[in-house]
Amino acid sequence: MRKEATFGAGCFWCIEACFQDIHGVLEVYPGYSGGDGSTANYKAVCTGKTGHAEVARVVFDSEEVSYQKLLEMFWFVHDPTQLNRQGNDIGAQYRSVIFYHDDEQRALAEESKRLLSDSGAWERPIVTEVSPLQEFYRAEQYHHNYLALNPDNPYCQNVVRPKVEKFKRAFDLLLK
């Protein structure tokens, strides 16, 4: 069954590049959520004042990859204890957030967050926001498939590629 998930875990270039090669993931595209349409553009969102988070929309076949497995990958791909930042990317637009699409996703997201918190895997508290998806705005076309189209970009070489390589090693059995 075709379903969608929306995750914010820092820069959307990283999230997109990690999830797009997972078996059962049909499509991943970057965008903005958490703010209104009038400010849903890269220049405005980069100010950190629009309420948006940079997110990735993951379109998946739930018979091939579960939402629970996508949540596991979400928790792995970033540090959910950093408030309004990931590494050197600082601002509310880089916050850790799960925008759930329905009550089932809400329950699964909250439960996975609780289990991870209780596990002691992180020394600091998990600050990930779990919020209902209100609107999703696709990012400008030049952000789509950014790593593949801009492999020589210094940010891609120093931040995106190492994160993607670590992710692929961890989830190698799930790659297409």
Secondary structure as GFF3:
##gff-version 3
##sequence-region A 1 176
A	DSSP	beta_strand	2	9	.	.	.	ID=ss1
A	DSSP	alpha_helix	12	19	.	.	.	ID=ss2
A	DSSP	beta_strand	25	33	.	.	.	ID=ss3
A	DSSP	three_ten_helix	37	39	.	.	.	ID=ss4
A	DSSP	alpha_helix	42	45	.	.	.	ID=ss5
A	DSSP	beta_strand	53	61	.	.	.	ID=ss6
A	DSSP	alpha_helix	67	77	.	.	.	ID=ss7
A	DSSP	beta_strand	85	86	.	.	.	ID=ss8
A	DSSP	beta_strand	89	90	.	.	.	ID=ss9
A	DSSP	three_ten_helix	92	94	.	.	.	ID=ss10
A	DSSP	beta_strand	96	100	.	.	.	ID=ss11
A	DSSP	alpha_helix	103	119	.	.	.	ID=ss12
A	DSSP	beta_strand	129	132	.	.	.	ID=ss13
A	DSSP	beta_strand	136	138	.	.	.	ID=ss14
A	DSSP	three_ten_helix	141	143	.	.	.	ID=ss15
A	DSSP	alpha_helix	146	149	.	.	.	ID=ss16
A	DSSP	alpha_helix	154	155	.	.	.	ID=ss17
A	DSSP	pi_helix	156	160	.	.	.	ID=ss18
A	DSSP	alpha_helix	161	170	.	.	.	ID=ss19
A	DSSP	three_ten_helix	172	174	.	.	.	ID=ss20
###
